[in-house]
Amino acid sequence: MSFKRLDPEDFLISADSVTAGAWTGNTPTLTQFFTSSVQVAGASGNYYVSVYQTGSTLDEAEVQFNIAFGNSDGSGSVLYDAGIGGRSPSSTIFGQFQNIVLGDENNNFIFGDTTPINQSFYAITANRSKFKGSIFPGTLDLRLQSASSVLRLTDNSNDTAVVTFNEAGRVYQIVSGSGGRAYTGTGYTTTSGSYGLFLPDIGTIILNASALDLSVANGGVNLSSSYASNTSANNAGKLYSAISGGANFTLNSQENVTSDYVFVRARNSEFNYSENPSFISGSTGEVLYDDFINAPQTFITTIGLYNDANELLAVAKLSKPLKKDFTKEALIRVKLDF
């Protein structure tokens, strides 16, 4: 085994962006949607509805995303305790996303240029195991079906010159449009602001309930969210029906892969002798073969990267042995992805 200290110019760091679909099998678009009656009827069904890509009874069905409804007053769901008002699954959902997105329980959600008096929203969270580092801005295409038309939503990343950040990372407005651009103007509703917030770094879409409840003429889908107190209103199920009717939910994910390239150089005078004990006499320490003295040759098969404490950090294997002697030089590029 031979060692050689690497110089600073032997290292190069590169970053590449890798994109893929955000659903099972790297699929970018879902056109069919299914729920589980067991999940909806279970304890978790009080908080959210899980949506699957297939209704197969085999092991093919996987959760693609979840839908939840949040309300600051706890409306639209049954109270935990009938004697304590405002404490229900919808208030828990509201507080959870208020903390994640706004970072303060005293802050209100602002959609575009409007702060709804009725602080209610729908949260769509993509299954974290299905996408890479984050959601790719500009790829959101969500279509919601009303009785008479389809509302097409996207984020406004391609209309935004300066990116806004909050507690959850990057934040874009959700607008009426496609490909990350509004169809006209800001893409907001006239009275309720934007259709929601797109949070690509946590794979979450916050939809403005007030905007979706508007009539089709005013830019909504007549979602008819229920704000009845101490009542199970199945609001998440209403949004699920609108998504299923729209038959198109597109998301792509992206991941920044950092690669560290290490260039290992074997000059003509280096790495030509072997330390294999079979070449040396165990009693005298002499080289057993004259050819190995006058015309040595070795075969490079493995490169180990060590720190100054002589600890092995990484190993690179060559696809085939590389012949080395005094007449040859080698430049081997080692790529480390992390």
KOLNU-525076 format. One record per residue (C-alpha): residue number from 0; residue in three letters; y negated, z, x negated. Coordinates in nm, 3 decimals. Each point is the difference from the previous one (the first is absolute). Layout:
# KOLNU-525076
<fimi kelo="NUM" filo="Ala" py="Y" pz="Z" px="X"/>
...
***
This chain:
# KOLNU-525076
<fimi kelo="0" filo="Met" py="0.000" pz="0.000" px="0.000"/>
<fimi kelo="1" filo="Ser" py="-0.342" pz="-0.097" px="-0.133"/>
<fimi kelo="2" filo="Phe" py="-0.340" pz="0.128" px="0.107"/>
<fimi kelo="3" filo="Lys" py="-0.345" pz="-0.156" px="-0.004"/>
<fimi kelo="4" filo="Arg" py="-0.328" pz="0.151" px="0.113"/>
<fimi kelo="5" filo="Leu" py="-0.183" pz="-0.203" px="0.264"/>
<fimi kelo="6" filo="Asp" py="-0.369" pz="-0.081" px="-0.043"/>
<fimi kelo="7" filo="Pro" py="-0.263" pz="0.017" px="0.279"/>
<fimi kelo="8" filo="Glu" py="-0.014" pz="-0.380" px="0.017"/>
<fimi kelo="9" filo="Asp" py="0.371" pz="-0.002" px="0.088"/>
<fimi kelo="10" filo="Phe" py="-0.079" pz="0.138" px="0.347"/>
<fimi kelo="11" filo="Leu" py="-0.142" pz="-0.184" px="0.302"/>
<fimi kelo="12" filo="Ile" py="-0.047" pz="0.133" px="0.354"/>
<fimi kelo="13" filo="Ser" py="-0.005" pz="-0.238" px="0.296"/>
<fimi kelo="14" filo="Ala" py="-0.026" pz="0.057" px="0.377"/>
<fimi kelo="15" filo="Asp" py="0.132" pz="-0.233" px="0.270"/>
<fimi kelo="16" filo="Ser" py="-0.019" pz="0.020" px="0.379"/>
<fimi kelo="17" filo="Val" py="0.325" pz="-0.053" px="0.191"/>
<fimi kelo="18" filo="Thr" py="-0.005" pz="-0.073" px="0.374"/>
<fimi kelo="19" filo="Ala" py="0.274" pz="0.010" px="0.262"/>
<fimi kelo="20" filo="Gly" py="0.049" pz="0.044" px="0.372"/>
<fimi kelo="21" filo="Ala" py="-0.042" pz="0.355" px="0.130"/>
<fimi kelo="22" filo="Trp" py="0.304" pz="0.001" px="0.229"/>
<fimi kelo="23" filo="Thr" py="0.375" pz="0.014" px="-0.052"/>
<fimi kelo="24" filo="Gly" py="0.127" pz="-0.271" px="-0.235"/>
<fimi kelo="25" filo="Asn" py="-0.356" pz="-0.066" px="-0.128"/>
<fimi kelo="26" filo="Thr" py="-0.075" pz="-0.170" px="0.332"/>
<fimi kelo="27" filo="Pro" py="-0.377" pz="-0.035" px="0.056"/>
<fimi kelo="28" filo="Thr" py="0.005" pz="-0.055" px="0.378"/>
<fimi kelo="29" filo="Leu" py="0.172" pz="0.179" px="0.286"/>
<fimi kelo="30" filo="Thr" py="0.029" pz="-0.185" px="0.330"/>
<fimi kelo="31" filo="Gln" py="0.247" pz="0.226" px="0.177"/>
<fimi kelo="32" filo="Phe" py="-0.032" pz="0.374" px="0.047"/>
<fimi kelo="33" filo="Phe" py="0.244" pz="0.265" px="0.117"/>
<fimi kelo="34" filo="Thr" py="-0.006" pz="0.374" px="0.064"/>
<fimi kelo="35" filo="Ser" py="0.274" pz="0.259" px="0.017"/>
<fimi kelo="36" filo="Ser" py="0.047" pz="0.182" px="0.330"/>
<fimi kelo="37" filo="Val" py="0.151" pz="0.289" px="-0.195"/>
<fimi kelo="38" filo="Gln" py="-0.307" pz="0.035" px="-0.223"/>
<fimi kelo="39" filo="Val" py="-0.247" pz="-0.038" px="0.288"/>
<fimi kelo="40" filo="Ala" py="0.180" pz="0.264" px="0.208"/>
<fimi kelo="41" filo="Gly" py="0.039" pz="0.235" px="-0.296"/>
<fimi kelo="42" filo="Ala" py="-0.240" pz="0.257" px="-0.139"/>
<fimi kelo="43" filo="Ser" py="-0.168" pz="-0.254" px="-0.232"/>
<fimi kelo="44" filo="Gly" py="-0.073" pz="-0.223" px="0.302"/>
<fimi kelo="45" filo="Asn" py="-0.274" pz="0.242" px="0.103"/>
<fimi kelo="46" filo="Tyr" py="-0.188" pz="-0.095" px="-0.317"/>
<fimi kelo="47" filo="Tyr" py="0.081" pz="-0.361" px="-0.078"/>
<fimi kelo="48" filo="Val" py="0.208" pz="-0.306" px="0.088"/>
<fimi kelo="49" filo="Ser" py="0.210" pz="-0.162" px="-0.274"/>
<fimi kelo="50" filo="Val" py="0.019" pz="-0.380" px="0.009"/>
<fimi kelo="51" filo="Tyr" py="0.298" pz="-0.193" px="-0.134"/>
<fimi kelo="52" filo="Gln" py="0.044" pz="-0.365" px="-0.099"/>
<fimi kelo="53" filo="Thr" py="0.325" pz="-0.043" px="0.195"/>
<fimi kelo="54" filo="Gly" py="0.180" pz="0.151" px="0.294"/>
<fimi kelo="55" filo="Ser" py="0.337" pz="-0.026" px="-0.172"/>
<fimi kelo="56" filo="Thr" py="0.235" pz="0.292" px="0.056"/>
<fimi kelo="57" filo="Leu" py="0.131" pz="-0.049" px="-0.354"/>
<fimi kelo="58" filo="Asp" py="-0.170" pz="0.147" px="-0.307"/>
<fimi kelo="59" filo="Glu" py="-0.244" pz="-0.292" px="-0.014"/>
<fimi kelo="60" filo="Ala" py="-0.283" pz="0.166" px="0.192"/>
<fimi kelo="61" filo="Glu" py="-0.260" pz="0.160" px="-0.227"/>
<fimi kelo="62" filo="Val" py="-0.332" pz="0.163" px="0.086"/>
<fimi kelo="63" filo="Gln" py="-0.282" pz="-0.243" px="-0.083"/>
<fimi kelo="64" filo="Phe" py="-0.296" pz="0.204" px="0.120"/>
<fimi kelo="65" filo="Asn" py="-0.093" pz="0.292" px="0.223"/>
<fimi kelo="66" filo="Ile" py="-0.260" pz="0.019" px="0.276"/>
<fimi kelo="67" filo="Ala" py="-0.180" pz="0.326" px="0.083"/>
<fimi kelo="68" filo="Phe" py="-0.289" pz="0.096" px="0.228"/>
<fimi kelo="69" filo="Gly" py="-0.262" pz="0.253" px="-0.103"/>
<fimi kelo="70" filo="Asn" py="-0.268" pz="0.170" px="0.207"/>
<fimi kelo="71" filo="Ser" py="-0.238" pz="0.272" px="-0.119"/>
<fimi kelo="72" filo="Asp" py="0.036" pz="0.197" px="0.326"/>
<fimi kelo="73" filo="Gly" py="0.377" pz="-0.028" px="0.018"/>
<fimi kelo="74" filo="Ser" py="-0.015" pz="-0.226" px="0.304"/>
<fimi kelo="75" filo="Gly" py="0.277" pz="-0.244" px="0.085"/>
<fimi kelo="76" filo="Ser" py="0.286" pz="0.236" px="-0.085"/>
<fimi kelo="77" filo="Val" py="0.154" pz="0.323" px="0.123"/>
<fimi kelo="78" filo="Leu" py="-0.145" pz="0.324" px="-0.137"/>
<fimi kelo="79" filo="Tyr" py="0.211" pz="0.214" px="-0.230"/>
<fimi kelo="80" filo="Asp" py="-0.096" pz="0.299" px="0.212"/>
<fimi kelo="81" filo="Ala" py="-0.146" pz="-0.047" px="0.347"/>
<fimi kelo="82" filo="Gly" py="-0.223" pz="0.302" px="-0.060"/>
<fimi kelo="83" filo="Ile" py="-0.160" pz="-0.146" px="-0.313"/>
<fimi kelo="84" filo="Gly" py="-0.208" pz="-0.310" px="0.061"/>
<fimi kelo="85" filo="Gly" py="-0.049" pz="-0.284" px="-0.245"/>
<fimi kelo="86" filo="Arg" py="0.317" pz="0.062" px="-0.199"/>
<fimi kelo="87" filo="Ser" py="0.254" pz="-0.278" px="0.046"/>
<fimi kelo="88" filo="Pro" py="0.176" pz="-0.275" px="-0.198"/>
<fimi kelo="89" filo="Ser" py="-0.302" pz="-0.231" px="0.038"/>
<fimi kelo="90" filo="Ser" py="-0.232" pz="0.263" px="-0.151"/>
<fimi kelo="91" filo="Thr" py="0.246" pz="0.053" px="-0.284"/>
<fimi kelo="92" filo="Ile" py="0.006" pz="-0.375" px="-0.071"/>
<fimi kelo="93" filo="Phe" py="-0.380" pz="-0.009" px="0.013"/>
<fimi kelo="94" filo="Gly" py="-0.034" pz="0.289" px="-0.244"/>
<fimi kelo="95" filo="Gln" py="0.259" pz="-0.145" px="-0.236"/>
<fimi kelo="96" filo="Phe" py="-0.179" pz="-0.333" px="-0.039"/>
<fimi kelo="97" filo="Gln" py="-0.340" pz="0.165" px="0.006"/>
<fimi kelo="98" filo="Asn" py="0.107" pz="0.193" px="-0.309"/>
<fimi kelo="99" filo="Ile" py="0.166" pz="-0.299" px="-0.172"/>
<fimi kelo="100" filo="Val" py="-0.274" pz="-0.253" px="0.071"/>
<fimi kelo="101" filo="Leu" py="-0.320" pz="0.205" px="0.029"/>
<fimi kelo="102" filo="Gly" py="0.096" pz="0.305" px="-0.205"/>
<fimi kelo="103" filo="Asp" py="-0.192" pz="0.235" px="0.230"/>
<fimi kelo="104" filo="Glu" py="0.091" pz="0.136" px="0.342"/>
<fimi kelo="105" filo="Asn" py="-0.367" pz="-0.009" px="0.102"/>
<fimi kelo="106" filo="Asn" py="-0.047" pz="-0.373" px="-0.060"/>
<fimi kelo="107" filo="Asn" py="0.028" pz="-0.260" px="0.275"/>
<fimi kelo="108" filo="Phe" py="0.157" pz="-0.343" px="-0.019"/>
<fimi kelo="109" filo="Ile" py="-0.258" pz="-0.277" px="-0.021"/>
<fimi kelo="110" filo="Phe" py="0.111" pz="-0.351" px="0.090"/>
<fimi kelo="111" filo="Gly" py="-0.239" pz="-0.253" px="-0.146"/>
<fimi kelo="112" filo="Asp" py="-0.341" pz="0.113" px="0.117"/>
<fimi kelo="113" filo="Thr" py="0.118" pz="0.217" px="0.289"/>
<fimi kelo="114" filo="Thr" py="0.119" pz="0.360" px="0.031"/>
<fimi kelo="115" filo="Pro" py="0.193" pz="0.018" px="0.329"/>
<fimi kelo="116" filo="Ile" py="-0.075" pz="0.302" px="0.218"/>
<fimi kelo="117" filo="Asn" py="0.367" pz="0.005" px="0.089"/>
<fimi kelo="118" filo="Gln" py="0.162" pz="0.056" px="-0.341"/>
<fimi kelo="119" filo="Ser" py="0.332" pz="-0.178" px="0.056"/>
<fimi kelo="120" filo="Phe" py="0.199" pz="-0.245" px="-0.205"/>
<fimi kelo="121" filo="Tyr" py="0.339" pz="-0.162" px="-0.048"/>
<fimi kelo="122" filo="Ala" py="0.157" pz="0.029" px="-0.345"/>
<fimi kelo="123" filo="Ile" py="0.245" pz="-0.260" px="-0.126"/>
<fimi kelo="124" filo="Thr" py="0.172" pz="0.106" px="-0.321"/>
<fimi kelo="125" filo="Ala" py="0.221" pz="-0.246" px="-0.188"/>
<fimi kelo="126" filo="Asn" py="0.330" pz="0.138" px="-0.125"/>
<fimi kelo="127" filo="Arg" py="-0.077" pz="0.099" px="-0.360"/>
<fimi kelo="128" filo="Ser" py="0.339" pz="-0.116" px="-0.127"/>
<fimi kelo="129" filo="Lys" py="-0.064" pz="-0.357" px="0.120"/>
<fimi kelo="130" filo="Phe" py="-0.311" pz="-0.087" px="-0.199"/>
<fimi kelo="131" filo="Lys" py="-0.103" pz="0.017" px="-0.365"/>
<fimi kelo="132" filo="Gly" py="-0.305" pz="0.176" px="-0.141"/>
<fimi kelo="133" filo="Ser" py="-0.238" pz="-0.076" px="0.289"/>
<fimi kelo="134" filo="Ile" py="-0.069" pz="-0.246" px="0.280"/>
<fimi kelo="135" filo="Phe" py="-0.166" pz="-0.325" px="-0.110"/>
<fimi kelo="136" filo="Pro" py="-0.348" pz="-0.020" px="0.161"/>
<fimi kelo="137" filo="Gly" py="-0.058" pz="-0.319" px="0.195"/>
<fimi kelo="138" filo="Thr" py="0.362" pz="-0.038" px="0.109"/>
<fimi kelo="139" filo="Leu" py="-0.018" pz="0.213" px="0.314"/>
<fimi kelo="140" filo="Asp" py="0.065" pz="-0.206" px="0.313"/>
<fimi kelo="141" filo="Leu" py="0.065" pz="0.215" px="0.308"/>
<fimi kelo="142" filo="Arg" py="0.005" pz="-0.157" px="0.344"/>
<fimi kelo="143" filo="Leu" py="-0.026" pz="0.210" px="0.314"/>
<fimi kelo="144" filo="Gln" py="0.096" pz="-0.140" px="0.339"/>
<fimi kelo="145" filo="Ser" py="-0.199" pz="0.082" px="0.309"/>
<fimi kelo="146" filo="Ala" py="0.076" pz="-0.128" px="0.348"/>
<fimi kelo="147" filo="Ser" py="-0.209" pz="-0.311" px="-0.051"/>
<fimi kelo="148" filo="Ser" py="-0.051" pz="-0.059" px="-0.373"/>
<fimi kelo="149" filo="Val" py="0.092" pz="0.093" px="-0.356"/>
<fimi kelo="150" filo="Leu" py="-0.236" pz="0.192" px="-0.229"/>
<fimi kelo="151" filo="Arg" py="0.043" pz="-0.093" px="-0.366"/>
<fimi kelo="152" filo="Leu" py="-0.100" pz="0.264" px="-0.252"/>
<fimi kelo="153" filo="Thr" py="-0.042" pz="-0.001" px="-0.378"/>
<fimi kelo="154" filo="Asp" py="-0.187" pz="0.199" px="-0.262"/>
<fimi kelo="155" filo="Asn" py="-0.342" pz="-0.110" px="-0.122"/>
<fimi kelo="156" filo="Ser" py="0.083" pz="0.010" px="-0.373"/>
<fimi kelo="157" filo="Asn" py="-0.108" pz="-0.360" px="-0.059"/>
<fimi kelo="158" filo="Asp" py="-0.331" pz="0.061" px="0.178"/>
<fimi kelo="159" filo="Thr" py="-0.074" pz="0.313" px="-0.205"/>
<fimi kelo="160" filo="Ala" py="-0.192" pz="-0.024" px="-0.326"/>
<fimi kelo="161" filo="Val" py="0.018" pz="0.371" px="-0.084"/>
<fimi kelo="162" filo="Val" py="0.320" pz="0.195" px="0.061"/>
<fimi kelo="163" filo="Thr" py="-0.034" pz="0.338" px="0.174"/>
<fimi kelo="164" filo="Phe" py="0.216" pz="0.297" px="-0.097"/>
<fimi kelo="165" filo="Asn" py="0.095" pz="0.318" px="0.181"/>
<fimi kelo="166" filo="Glu" py="0.258" pz="0.277" px="-0.048"/>
<fimi kelo="167" filo="Ala" py="0.282" pz="-0.252" px="0.056"/>
<fimi kelo="168" filo="Gly" py="-0.131" pz="-0.257" px="-0.250"/>
<fimi kelo="169" filo="Arg" py="-0.138" pz="-0.340" px="0.096"/>
<fimi kelo="170" filo="Val" py="-0.110" pz="-0.043" px="0.361"/>
<fimi kelo="171" filo="Tyr" py="-0.080" pz="-0.319" px="0.191"/>
<fimi kelo="172" filo="Gln" py="-0.101" pz="-0.056" px="0.359"/>
<fimi kelo="173" filo="Ile" py="0.244" pz="-0.164" px="0.240"/>
<fimi kelo="174" filo="Val" py="-0.163" pz="-0.293" px="0.178"/>
<fimi kelo="175" filo="Ser" py="0.077" pz="-0.287" px="0.232"/>
<fimi kelo="176" filo="Gly" py="0.098" pz="-0.278" px="-0.239"/>
<fimi kelo="177" filo="Ser" py="0.265" pz="-0.117" px="-0.244"/>
<fimi kelo="178" filo="Gly" py="0.059" pz="-0.023" px="-0.374"/>
<fimi kelo="179" filo="Gly" py="-0.229" pz="0.290" px="-0.078"/>
<fimi kelo="180" filo="Arg" py="-0.303" pz="-0.160" px="0.173"/>
<fimi kelo="181" filo="Ala" py="-0.165" pz="0.053" px="0.337"/>
<fimi kelo="182" filo="Tyr" py="-0.009" pz="-0.293" px="0.238"/>
<fimi kelo="183" filo="Thr" py="-0.371" pz="0.049" px="0.075"/>
<fimi kelo="184" filo="Gly" py="-0.261" pz="0.245" px="-0.124"/>
<fimi kelo="185" filo="Thr" py="0.142" pz="0.339" px="-0.091"/>
<fimi kelo="186" filo="Gly" py="0.305" pz="-0.041" px="0.222"/>
<fimi kelo="187" filo="Tyr" py="-0.079" pz="0.333" px="0.170"/>
<fimi kelo="188" filo="Thr" py="-0.004" pz="0.072" px="0.373"/>
<fimi kelo="189" filo="Thr" py="-0.340" pz="0.015" px="0.165"/>
<fimi kelo="190" filo="Thr" py="0.015" pz="0.363" px="0.110"/>
<fimi kelo="191" filo="Ser" py="0.275" pz="0.176" px="-0.200"/>
<fimi kelo="192" filo="Gly" py="-0.048" pz="-0.121" px="-0.356"/>
<fimi kelo="193" filo="Ser" py="0.288" pz="-0.134" px="-0.206"/>
<fimi kelo="194" filo="Tyr" py="0.361" pz="-0.004" px="0.114"/>
<fimi kelo="195" filo="Gly" py="0.094" pz="0.260" px="-0.258"/>
<fimi kelo="196" filo="Leu" py="0.051" pz="0.075" px="-0.369"/>
<fimi kelo="197" filo="Phe" py="0.237" pz="-0.170" px="-0.243"/>
<fimi kelo="198" filo="Leu" py="0.121" pz="0.231" px="-0.278"/>
<fimi kelo="199" filo="Pro" py="0.206" pz="-0.215" px="-0.240"/>
<fimi kelo="200" filo="Asp" py="0.065" pz="0.270" px="-0.259"/>
<fimi kelo="201" filo="Ile" py="0.197" pz="0.217" px="0.244"/>
<fimi kelo="202" filo="Gly" py="0.140" pz="-0.282" px="0.216"/>
<fimi kelo="203" filo="Thr" py="-0.180" pz="0.119" px="0.314"/>
<fimi kelo="204" filo="Ile" py="-0.193" pz="-0.165" px="0.282"/>
<fimi kelo="205" filo="Ile" py="-0.225" pz="0.215" px="0.219"/>
<fimi kelo="206" filo="Leu" py="-0.080" pz="-0.180" px="0.326"/>
<fimi kelo="207" filo="Asn" py="-0.305" pz="0.093" px="0.205"/>
<fimi kelo="208" filo="Ala" py="0.135" pz="0.101" px="0.344"/>
<fimi kelo="209" filo="Ser" py="-0.340" pz="-0.051" px="0.164"/>
<fimi kelo="210" filo="Ala" py="-0.012" pz="-0.362" px="-0.120"/>
<fimi kelo="211" filo="Leu" py="0.352" pz="-0.078" px="0.118"/>
<fimi kelo="212" filo="Asp" py="-0.070" pz="0.152" px="0.341"/>
<fimi kelo="213" filo="Leu" py="-0.283" pz="-0.247" px="0.062"/>
<fimi kelo="214" filo="Ser" py="0.049" pz="-0.291" px="0.236"/>
<fimi kelo="215" filo="Val" py="0.095" pz="-0.338" px="-0.140"/>
<fimi kelo="216" filo="Ala" py="-0.351" pz="-0.126" px="0.076"/>
<fimi kelo="217" filo="Asn" py="-0.143" pz="0.274" px="-0.221"/>
<fimi kelo="218" filo="Gly" py="0.246" pz="-0.055" px="-0.284"/>
<fimi kelo="219" filo="Gly" py="0.277" pz="0.245" px="0.088"/>
<fimi kelo="220" filo="Val" py="0.351" pz="-0.033" px="0.139"/>
<fimi kelo="221" filo="Asn" py="-0.020" pz="0.234" px="0.302"/>
<fimi kelo="222" filo="Leu" py="0.232" pz="0.240" px="-0.177"/>
<fimi kelo="223" filo="Ser" py="-0.083" pz="0.274" px="0.252"/>
<fimi kelo="224" filo="Ser" py="0.056" pz="0.295" px="-0.232"/>
<fimi kelo="225" filo="Ser" py="0.047" pz="0.318" px="0.200"/>
<fimi kelo="226" filo="Tyr" py="-0.207" pz="0.306" px="-0.085"/>
<fimi kelo="227" filo="Ala" py="0.149" pz="0.231" px="0.261"/>
<fimi kelo="228" filo="Ser" py="0.032" pz="0.360" px="-0.115"/>
<fimi kelo="229" filo="Asn" py="0.345" pz="0.159" px="-0.040"/>
<fimi kelo="230" filo="Thr" py="0.170" pz="-0.325" px="0.098"/>
<fimi kelo="231" filo="Ser" py="0.247" pz="-0.216" px="-0.187"/>
<fimi kelo="232" filo="Ala" py="-0.184" pz="-0.332" px="0.028"/>
<fimi kelo="233" filo="Asn" py="0.222" pz="-0.210" px="-0.232"/>
<fimi kelo="234" filo="Asn" py="-0.306" pz="-0.154" px="-0.163"/>
<fimi kelo="235" filo="Ala" py="0.200" pz="-0.100" px="-0.308"/>
<fimi kelo="236" filo="Gly" py="0.235" pz="-0.189" px="0.230"/>
<fimi kelo="237" filo="Lys" py="-0.294" pz="-0.192" px="0.147"/>
<fimi kelo="238" filo="Leu" py="-0.108" pz="-0.123" px="-0.341"/>
<fimi kelo="239" filo="Tyr" py="0.362" pz="-0.087" px="-0.082"/>
<fimi kelo="240" filo="Ser" py="0.013" pz="-0.219" px="0.311"/>
<fimi kelo="241" filo="Ala" py="-0.320" pz="-0.178" px="-0.106"/>
<fimi kelo="242" filo="Ile" py="0.139" pz="-0.061" px="-0.351"/>
<fimi kelo="243" filo="Ser" py="0.335" pz="-0.119" px="0.134"/>
<fimi kelo="244" filo="Gly" py="-0.175" pz="-0.236" px="0.239"/>
<fimi kelo="245" filo="Gly" py="-0.216" pz="-0.142" px="-0.279"/>
<fimi kelo="246" filo="Ala" py="0.319" pz="-0.079" px="-0.196"/>
<fimi kelo="247" filo="Asn" py="-0.167" pz="-0.015" px="-0.339"/>
<fimi kelo="248" filo="Phe" py="-0.063" pz="0.276" px="-0.252"/>
<fimi kelo="249" filo="Thr" py="-0.057" pz="-0.123" px="-0.356"/>
<fimi kelo="250" filo="Leu" py="-0.048" pz="0.214" px="-0.310"/>
<fimi kelo="251" filo="Asn" py="0.050" pz="-0.075" px="-0.368"/>
<fimi kelo="252" filo="Ser" py="0.020" pz="0.262" px="-0.269"/>
<fimi kelo="253" filo="Gln" py="-0.114" pz="-0.010" px="-0.360"/>
<fimi kelo="254" filo="Glu" py="0.081" pz="0.191" px="-0.315"/>
<fimi kelo="255" filo="Asn" py="-0.173" pz="0.002" px="-0.335"/>
<fimi kelo="256" filo="Val" py="0.267" pz="-0.010" px="-0.268"/>
<fimi kelo="257" filo="Thr" py="-0.117" pz="0.105" px="-0.346"/>
<fimi kelo="258" filo="Ser" py="0.193" pz="-0.145" px="-0.291"/>
<fimi kelo="259" filo="Asp" py="-0.013" pz="0.125" px="-0.358"/>
<fimi kelo="260" filo="Tyr" py="0.094" pz="-0.273" px="-0.247"/>
<fimi kelo="261" filo="Val" py="0.122" pz="0.107" px="-0.342"/>
<fimi kelo="262" filo="Phe" py="0.029" pz="-0.269" px="-0.268"/>
<fimi kelo="263" filo="Val" py="0.264" pz="0.086" px="-0.257"/>
<fimi kelo="264" filo="Arg" py="-0.020" pz="-0.211" px="-0.315"/>
<fimi kelo="265" filo="Ala" py="0.288" pz="-0.038" px="-0.244"/>
<fimi kelo="266" filo="Arg" py="-0.133" pz="-0.172" px="-0.312"/>
<fimi kelo="267" filo="Asn" py="0.224" pz="-0.196" px="-0.236"/>
<fimi kelo="268" filo="Ser" py="0.041" pz="0.296" px="-0.236"/>
<fimi kelo="269" filo="Glu" py="0.076" pz="0.253" px="0.273"/>
<fimi kelo="270" filo="Phe" py="0.312" pz="0.102" px="0.193"/>
<fimi kelo="271" filo="Asn" py="0.238" pz="-0.204" px="-0.214"/>
<fimi kelo="272" filo="Tyr" py="0.234" pz="0.282" px="-0.096"/>
<fimi kelo="273" filo="Ser" py="0.230" pz="0.202" px="0.218"/>
<fimi kelo="274" filo="Glu" py="0.057" pz="0.375" px="-0.012"/>
<fimi kelo="275" filo="Asn" py="0.344" pz="-0.041" px="0.152"/>
<fimi kelo="276" filo="Pro" py="0.229" pz="0.233" px="-0.200"/>
<fimi kelo="277" filo="Ser" py="0.275" pz="-0.264" px="-0.011"/>
<fimi kelo="278" filo="Phe" py="-0.210" pz="-0.191" px="-0.257"/>
<fimi kelo="279" filo="Ile" py="-0.021" pz="0.293" px="-0.243"/>
<fimi kelo="280" filo="Ser" py="0.261" pz="0.184" px="-0.197"/>
<fimi kelo="281" filo="Gly" py="0.035" pz="0.350" px="0.130"/>
<fimi kelo="282" filo="Ser" py="0.081" pz="0.142" px="-0.346"/>
<fimi kelo="283" filo="Thr" py="-0.248" pz="-0.182" px="-0.225"/>
<fimi kelo="284" filo="Gly" py="-0.263" pz="-0.117" px="0.249"/>
<fimi kelo="285" filo="Glu" py="0.018" pz="-0.355" px="-0.141"/>
<fimi kelo="286" filo="Val" py="-0.024" pz="-0.314" px="0.210"/>
<fimi kelo="287" filo="Leu" py="0.352" pz="-0.133" px="0.054"/>
<fimi kelo="288" filo="Tyr" py="-0.084" pz="-0.369" px="0.033"/>
<fimi kelo="289" filo="Asp" py="-0.195" pz="-0.203" px="-0.257"/>
<fimi kelo="290" filo="Asp" py="-0.123" pz="-0.242" px="0.268"/>
<fimi kelo="291" filo="Phe" py="-0.177" pz="0.285" px="0.164"/>
<fimi kelo="292" filo="Ile" py="-0.193" pz="0.057" px="-0.324"/>
<fimi kelo="293" filo="Asn" py="-0.092" pz="-0.356" px="-0.086"/>
<fimi kelo="294" filo="Ala" py="-0.022" pz="-0.165" px="0.344"/>
<fimi kelo="295" filo="Pro" py="-0.012" pz="0.272" px="0.265"/>
<fimi kelo="296" filo="Gln" py="-0.026" pz="-0.076" px="0.368"/>
<fimi kelo="297" filo="Thr" py="-0.016" pz="0.218" px="0.308"/>
<fimi kelo="298" filo="Phe" py="-0.005" pz="-0.048" px="0.376"/>
<fimi kelo="299" filo="Ile" py="-0.272" pz="0.170" px="0.203"/>
<fimi kelo="300" filo="Thr" py="0.135" pz="0.116" px="0.337"/>
<fimi kelo="301" filo="Thr" py="-0.214" pz="0.299" px="0.100"/>
<fimi kelo="302" filo="Ile" py="-0.354" pz="0.125" px="-0.050"/>
<fimi kelo="303" filo="Gly" py="-0.076" pz="0.370" px="0.041"/>
<fimi kelo="304" filo="Leu" py="-0.353" pz="0.135" px="0.040"/>
<fimi kelo="305" filo="Tyr" py="-0.057" pz="0.344" px="-0.151"/>
<fimi kelo="306" filo="Asn" py="-0.288" pz="0.244" px="-0.015"/>
<fimi kelo="307" filo="Asp" py="-0.117" pz="0.184" px="-0.312"/>
<fimi kelo="308" filo="Ala" py="0.251" pz="0.278" px="0.068"/>
<fimi kelo="309" filo="Asn" py="0.278" pz="-0.256" px="-0.037"/>
<fimi kelo="310" filo="Glu" py="0.084" pz="0.027" px="0.371"/>
<fimi kelo="311" filo="Leu" py="0.137" pz="-0.311" px="0.169"/>
<fimi kelo="312" filo="Leu" py="-0.233" pz="-0.100" px="0.286"/>
<fimi kelo="313" filo="Ala" py="0.126" pz="-0.343" px="0.106"/>
<fimi kelo="314" filo="Val" py="0.273" pz="-0.248" px="-0.083"/>
<fimi kelo="315" filo="Ala" py="-0.020" pz="-0.380" px="0.026"/>
<fimi kelo="316" filo="Lys" py="0.313" pz="-0.213" px="-0.011"/>
<fimi kelo="317" filo="Leu" py="-0.006" pz="-0.361" px="-0.115"/>
<fimi kelo="318" filo="Ser" py="0.182" pz="-0.254" px="0.217"/>
<fimi kelo="319" filo="Lys" py="0.204" pz="-0.104" px="-0.304"/>
<fimi kelo="320" filo="Pro" py="0.019" pz="0.112" px="-0.366"/>
<fimi kelo="321" filo="Leu" py="-0.281" pz="-0.141" px="-0.214"/>
<fimi kelo="322" filo="Lys" py="0.106" pz="-0.107" px="-0.351"/>
<fimi kelo="323" filo="Lys" py="-0.227" pz="0.127" px="-0.277"/>
<fimi kelo="324" filo="Asp" py="-0.009" pz="-0.065" px="-0.377"/>
<fimi kelo="325" filo="Phe" py="-0.258" pz="-0.058" px="-0.277"/>
<fimi kelo="326" filo="Thr" py="-0.073" pz="-0.352" px="0.129"/>
<fimi kelo="327" filo="Lys" py="-0.087" pz="0.105" px="0.354"/>
<fimi kelo="328" filo="Glu" py="-0.272" pz="0.193" px="0.174"/>
<fimi kelo="329" filo="Ala" py="0.004" pz="0.126" px="0.359"/>
<fimi kelo="330" filo="Leu" py="-0.263" pz="0.097" px="0.255"/>
<fimi kelo="331" filo="Ile" py="0.151" pz="0.188" px="0.294"/>
<fimi kelo="332" filo="Arg" py="-0.208" pz="0.088" px="0.306"/>
<fimi kelo="333" filo="Val" py="0.102" pz="0.316" px="0.184"/>
<fimi kelo="334" filo="Lys" py="-0.136" pz="0.040" px="0.356"/>
<fimi kelo="335" filo="Leu" py="-0.027" pz="0.343" px="0.161"/>
<fimi kelo="336" filo="Asp" py="-0.083" pz="0.008" px="0.373"/>
<fimi kelo="337" filo="Phe" py="-0.132" pz="0.318" px="0.161"/>
***
